[in-house]
Amino acid sequence: MKNIIIYGRDTCPHTRRARDAYPDATFYDILADPAKLDEMVKLSNGIQKIPVLVVDGKVEIGFKRGC
């Protein structure tokens, strides 16, 4: 089983698709928790595109699967 974290916004359609694809992932809404926004920006090297996924320690920016 993969360890997956998703950073995004609850209202973002791309974030919703990522959450649908990985229903067991930990989700952080970056609007609800500014500390998680800071964490996401550090993980993505300053890129502020959502969602940001961390899959088994590997950072993925954006989610295009399932489009």
Secondary structure as UniProt FT lines:
FT   STRAND          4..8
FT   TURN            10..11
FT   HELIX           13..21
FT   TURN            23..24
FT   STRAND          26..29
FT   TURN            30..32
FT   HELIX           34..43
FT   TURN            44..46
FT   STRAND          52..55
FT   TURN            56..57
FT   STRAND          58..61
FT   TURN            65..66
//
